[in-house]
Amino acid sequence: MTETPQDLLAAYADLVRDEATRQNLVSAASLDAFQTRHIDDSAQLLDLAPPGGRWLDIGSGAGLPGIVLAILGAEVRLVESRRLRAEFLAHCIETLGLKDRATLHAGRIETMETERFDRITARAYAPLPKLLDSAVRFSDRNTVWILPKGRTASSELDTVRGTWQGEFRVVPSRTDADAAIVVATNVRQNVRRKEPR
Ligand SMILES: C[S@@+](CC[C@H](N)C(=O)[O-])C[C@H]1O[C@@H](n2cnc3c(N)ncnc32)[C@H](O)[C@@H]1O
């Protein structure tokens, strides 16, 4: 029998709950509200870019948002530096039958070979300056960045305005009234002009 995305999302939630008894994956409180706090929170990102394209998910942790996006049909490269978490992600990819669209870099993003992605996401991985620094080499002017930023979206954006250019907007989260998602394209570092002698 073919499993629907809903079956796979339920199976994924069970895998996380089970693994959470062995390692710290997500906050214990959020396990009780897994659908809203994690599944819906991740799934909403798909609506913020045109369909299709290859996604890069940096600091995937338990697989959020990367595994959810892959279950929902996206092609995703997950990046996770912690060994136990990376092993869990490999287990999810195998068990949920996602090998045709999810791949894993089990290591730091800094060690991943440069390639271009159509979409870049990262949830709770790093503040915007570090996130842009570590990921810009995987982007080009058409890459859509979709970055859930909780309550700090606007203030984090303010911190990069002097050093980064691009078309940035802040979109309210559908799952948390206080949270927002930074969506950007054509992201590039400001070129510093040489001071005249
Ligand atoms: C706070 S967790 C968030 C996990 C997940 N994205 C979520 O929203 O639940 C951040 C994750 O980023 C990973 N991480 C931190 N620095 C990293 C790096 N340089 N490269 C790859 N992963 C990194 C950590 O191991 C951790 O699993």
The ligand as a MOL file (V3000), in Angstrom:
LIG
                    3D

  0  0  0     0  0            999 V3000
M  V30 BEGIN CTAB
M  V30 COUNTS 27 29 0 0 0
M  V30 BEGIN ATOM
M  V30 1 C 19.0370 24.8070 17.5770 0
M  V30 2 S 19.2700 23.4670 16.4900 0 CHG=1
M  V30 3 C 17.9160 23.6440 15.3730 0
M  V30 4 C 17.5770 22.3490 14.6950 0
M  V30 5 C 16.3910 22.4000 13.7210 0
M  V30 6 N 16.6730 23.2190 12.5550 0
M  V30 7 C 15.1250 22.8630 14.4140 0
M  V30 8 O 14.6190 23.9290 14.0610 0
M  V30 9 O 14.6670 22.1620 15.3350 0 CHG=-1
M  V30 10 C 20.6560 23.9640 15.4590 0
M  V30 11 C 21.3030 22.7970 14.7520 0
M  V30 12 O 22.3370 23.2940 13.9100 0
M  V30 13 C 23.4410 22.4130 13.9770 0
M  V30 14 N 24.6320 23.1840 13.6050 0
M  V30 15 C 25.2330 24.1740 14.3150 0
M  V30 16 N 26.2850 24.6700 13.6490 0
M  V30 17 C 26.3590 23.9770 12.4760 0
M  V30 18 C 27.2430 24.0350 11.3450 0
M  V30 19 N 28.2600 24.8950 11.3030 0
M  V30 20 N 27.0120 23.2000 10.3200 0
M  V30 21 C 25.9670 22.3050 10.3660 0
M  V30 22 N 25.1040 22.2190 11.4010 0
M  V30 23 C 25.2980 23.0380 12.4430 0
M  V30 24 C 23.4380 21.9290 15.4230 0
M  V30 25 O 24.1000 20.7130 15.5920 0
M  V30 26 C 21.9530 21.8080 15.7070 0
M  V30 27 O 21.4580 20.5150 15.4490 0
M  V30 END ATOM
M  V30 BEGIN BOND
M  V30 1 1 1 2
M  V30 2 1 2 3
M  V30 3 1 2 10
M  V30 4 1 3 4
M  V30 5 1 4 5
M  V30 6 1 5 6
M  V30 7 1 5 7
M  V30 8 2 7 8
M  V30 9 1 7 9
M  V30 10 1 10 11
M  V30 11 1 11 12
M  V30 12 1 11 26
M  V30 13 1 12 13
M  V30 14 1 13 14
M  V30 15 1 13 24
M  V30 16 1 14 15
M  V30 17 1 14 23
M  V30 18 2 15 16
M  V30 19 1 16 17
M  V30 20 1 17 18
M  V30 21 2 17 23
M  V30 22 1 18 19
M  V30 23 2 18 20
M  V30 24 1 20 21
M  V30 25 2 21 22
M  V30 26 1 22 23
M  V30 27 1 24 25
M  V30 28 1 24 26
M  V30 29 1 26 27
M  V30 END BOND
M  V30 END CTAB
M  END
